[in-house]
Structure formats: C-alpha cells, structure tokens
C-alpha cells in the first residue's frame, strides 16, 4: 500500500463516524494517479466539510506527499 493511499485513509477515518466503510481505490492513467475516496453516505458531509475545506485540505496534503515522489495525483470523493 502506498504512503499516499495510507494518508488519505488515515485522514478520512479520523473524521467520519463509520471508519470501517472508508475505502480508497487507486488507478493510474499515464502519469496521473487517481485516488477515489468512498465513505458512507451519512459521512459525506464530514469528509467534504464546510465549503469544501476538508476536501481541499486532503487534496493539498495528497499533492504534497505525491510531489515528494514526483507523481501527479487527483483525489475524487464519491459515495
């Protein structure tokens, strides 16, 4: 498991009410890595945060971690 995937899982599990339903899928498209975060429907608001601040913070941390490995990443949040 990559460190970036572990980072996304750790952050998501720390803010949701149902950490057992957190799942992160990783797909690669060329040089781009797509991380898809899935949570329980009732936890979606917690993961996104007010005005998307939590989601943007997670994306920023993921980009910083990936930059150290010379990777390009995107975080998508779905149910």
VEXDRENKE-45790 format. One record per atom (N, C-alpha, C, O): residue in one letter; x, y, z. Coordinates in steps of 0.2 Angstrom, whole numbers, plus 5000, padded with zeros to 4 digits. Atoms other than C-alpha are relative to their C-alpha. Example, Ala and Ser with C-alpha at 12.3 -4.5 7.8 and 13.67 -1.06 7.14 Angstrom:
<sites>
A500449945000A506249785039A500450065000A500950055003S499649944999S506849955036S499650055003S499950115004
</sites>
This chain:
<sites>
X500449945000X500050005000X500450065000X500950075004X499649945001X500750174995X499950055006X499450045009X500149964994X501050305008X499550054999X499150085003X500649955001X499850424999X499449975001X498950015004X500750034999X498450305000X499949995007X499350005010X500050004993X498850275018X499850075003X499450075008X500249934998X498750465021X499350024999X499050045004X500749985001X497050485013X499649965005X499149985007X500450044995X496350335023X500150035007X499550035010X499949984993X497050395039X499650075002X499350075007X500449944999X496350575037X499349995000X498950015004X500750015001X494650515031X499749965006X499249975009X500250044995X494550385045X499950045007X499650025011X500049964994X494950515058X499450055001X499350075006X500549954999X493450625054X499349974999X498850015000X500750035002X492050505049X499749965006X500149955011X500350044994X490850415061X500049934998X499949895003X500050075002X490950255051X500749984997X500749974991X499350015003X492850225048X500149934997X500549924992X500050065004X492550045043X499850004993X499949954989X500349995007X491650105027X500550044996X500350064990X499549965004X493150205021X500449964996X500749914998X499650045005X493950145005X500350054996X500050104994X499649965005X495250214994X500249964994X500649914995X499850045006X495450154976X500550044996X500450104996X499549965003X496950204966X500149974993X500149914992X499950025007X497050204947X500550044997X500650104999X499549975004X498450254935X499850024993X499649974990X500149985007X498150354919X500650044998X500750104999X499349975002X499850384911X500450025006X500649985010X499749984995X500750494923X499650025006X499950045011X500549984995X499250534933X499749955004X499549895002X500350044995X498650444949X499450035002X499350085004X500649984998X496850454953X499849965006X499749905006X500250034994X496350424971X499350015001X499150075001X500849994999X494450394974X499949985007X500049925009X500250014993X493850404992X499349995000X498950034998X500750024999X492250314996X499950005008X500349975011X500250004993X491350345013X499349985000X498949994995X500750014999X489650305020X499650074998X499950124999X500349945002X488350425013X499950055006X499950115005X500149954994X488050505031X500650035002X500650085005X499349974998X489950545032X500250044995X500750084995X499749965006X490050635015X500150075002X500650105000X499949934998X489750805023X500650015005X500950065004X499449994996X491150775036X500650004996X501150044997X499450015004X492350725023X500150064995X500750094994X500049945005X491950875011X500150065005X500550105003X500049944996X491751005025X499750064998X499450064992X500449945002X491051175025X500450034994X501050044995X499749975006X491351255008X500649964997X501049994993X499550045003X492451105003X500750015004X501249995001X499349994997X493851155015X500349935002X500949935001X499750074998X494150975022X500249974994X500849944993X499850035006X494150905004X500650034997X501150004995X499449965003X495351044998X500649995004X501249985002X499550014996X496451015013X500349934999X500949924998X499850075002X496550825009X500450004994X500949974993X499750005007X496950864991X500750035000X501250014997X499349974999X498350984996X500549955003X501149955001X499550044997X499150865008X500249944995X500849924995X499850055005X499050724995X500550024995X500949994993X499549975005X499850834982X500750015003X501249994999X499449994997X501250874994X500449945001X501049934999X499750074999X501550694998X500249974993X500849944993X499850035007X501550644979X500550044997X500950014993X499549965003X502650784974X500749985002X501249984999X499450034998X504050714985X500249944996X500849924996X499850065004X503950554974X499950024993X499949974988X500149985007X503750654958X499449974996X499549954990X500750025003X501950604955X499550054999X499650105002X500549955001X500450694949X499449965002X499249915000X500650034997X498850654959X499450045000X499450104999X500649974999X497050694960X499649965005X499649905005X500450034995X495850654974X499350014998X499050074997X500750005001X494050614970X499649975005X499849925008X500350034994X492750594983X499349984997X498950024994X500650035003X491250484979X499649965006X499949955011X500350044995X489950384989X500149924999X499949885002
</sites>
